[in-house]
């Protein structure tokens, strides 16, 4: 299940984001979207988890969690 993370403090690296999700279960991938020109975070990213139940627990557990002083928004990503 693909999860969208918005309102992410721009200094948070991928390994820190990954560390937030791993207690909830197996993480397939973790990506923070970067600006091509500046190489800096755009303030959002995606985490993909193998087990949908674990993903839902992660969404419920992490939505609105303050990371580096900013409350991130976590929800299921829209499927294409």
RAKA-V69360 format. One line per field, one symbol per residue. ss: DSSP state (H for helix, E for strand, C for the rest). burial: I if it has 24 or more other C-alpha atoms within 12 Angstrom, else O. Layout:
ss = ???
burial = ???
This chain:
ss = CEEEEECCCCCCCHHHHHHHHHCCCCEEEEEEEECCCCCCEEEEEEEEECCHHHHHHHHHHHCCCEECCEECEEEECCCC
burial = IIIIIIIIIIOIIIOOIIOIIIOIIOIOOIIIIOOOOOOOOIIIIIIIIOOOOIIIOIIOOIIOIOIOOOOIIIIIOOOO
